Amino acid sequence: MKLYSGPLSLFTAKVRVALDEKRLACELVSVPFSRAGGYQPKHPDVLAINPKGQVPVLVDGPVALYDSTIILEYLEDRHPEPPLYPRDVAERARCRQLEAAADEILFPLVFELISEVFYKAGDARDAQRIAGARAAIGAHYDGLEQRLGDRPWLCGEFSVADIGYALTITFAANLGVPLGDAHPRLQAWYGRVIARPSVTKELTGLAGAMERATA
Ligand SMILES: N[C@@H](CCC(=O)N[C@@H](CS)C(=O)NCC(=O)O)C(=O)O
């Protein structure tokens, strides 16, 4: 298998963690990325496979896929053990919904911070936009704290929902919105997720990439 990935790409990180959890070997191809130019120029293989021109892109023999959610589902179908989705149909649907919510509800708020804080210099930043995104992310944490309750993981056993949410929260925390005192269960859950060797390794790699990108 070959994974086209971005050094600081949250969506690629989800796939790398899943590959590691499933003990699957994969060649990693890093696409061009810089703080000044973003994902330009695009890798020709990515452009040929993904009409959105985005990473991650996974190639497995004749199968070429894009979008992290689709790739995670493919990996689960192709390599069911160890599972990263619940077996029960209703729990599985809830897990898919949460995994998508991390990408489609929480991440767009985090992306507002990436746009303002990572890509812009201090004096060009929109303080109101930053404050609005921070407040909305905090409110999202509140909802997740309720949803988690006393359970160790978001959906029964460790799953793609935990992977997606923990990585998105890591990005939010690095941009100034860490989990706070109002989120004790979420903090304990986060500690469990990042203690997994697959996630620890991924976060170490992301921290190194961040240092290089901002040097
Ligand atoms: N929904 C997609 C999002 C992928 C995505 O936004 N990838 C970013 C890197 S994290 C990218 O390639 N951006 C370049 C661009 O949009 O041109 C997924 O889940 O894979």
The ligand as a MOL file (V3000), in Angstrom:
LIG
                    3D

  0  0  0     0  0            999 V3000
M  V30 BEGIN CTAB
M  V30 COUNTS 20 19 0 0 0
M  V30 BEGIN ATOM
M  V30 1 N -12.4440 15.3910 3.7330 0
M  V30 2 C -11.0650 15.1770 3.3840 0
M  V30 3 C -10.2630 16.4220 3.7520 0
M  V30 4 C -8.8140 16.3040 3.2580 0
M  V30 5 C -8.0590 17.6030 3.4100 0
M  V30 6 O -8.6180 18.6880 3.7370 0
M  V30 7 N -6.7500 17.5210 3.1860 0
M  V30 8 C -5.9030 18.6970 3.2600 0
M  V30 9 C -4.6980 18.4050 4.1320 0
M  V30 10 S -5.1760 18.1250 5.7980 0
M  V30 11 C -5.3980 19.0420 1.8770 0
M  V30 12 O -4.9290 18.1900 1.1580 0
M  V30 13 N -5.5100 20.3310 1.5430 0
M  V30 14 C -5.0750 20.8400 0.2900 0
M  V30 15 C -6.1990 21.4730 -0.4680 0
M  V30 16 O -7.3600 21.4740 0.0130 0
M  V30 17 O -5.9210 21.9560 -1.5590 0
M  V30 18 C -10.5540 13.9360 4.1320 0
M  V30 19 O -11.1750 13.5260 5.1180 0
M  V30 20 O -9.5640 13.3410 3.6770 0
M  V30 END ATOM
M  V30 BEGIN BOND
M  V30 1 1 1 2
M  V30 2 1 2 3
M  V30 3 1 2 18
M  V30 4 1 3 4
M  V30 5 1 4 5
M  V30 6 2 5 6
M  V30 7 1 5 7
M  V30 8 1 7 8
M  V30 9 1 8 9
M  V30 10 1 8 11
M  V30 11 1 9 10
M  V30 12 2 11 12
M  V30 13 1 11 13
M  V30 14 1 13 14
M  V30 15 1 14 15
M  V30 16 2 15 16
M  V30 17 1 15 17
M  V30 18 2 18 19
M  V30 19 1 18 20
M  V30 END BOND
M  V30 END CTAB
M  END
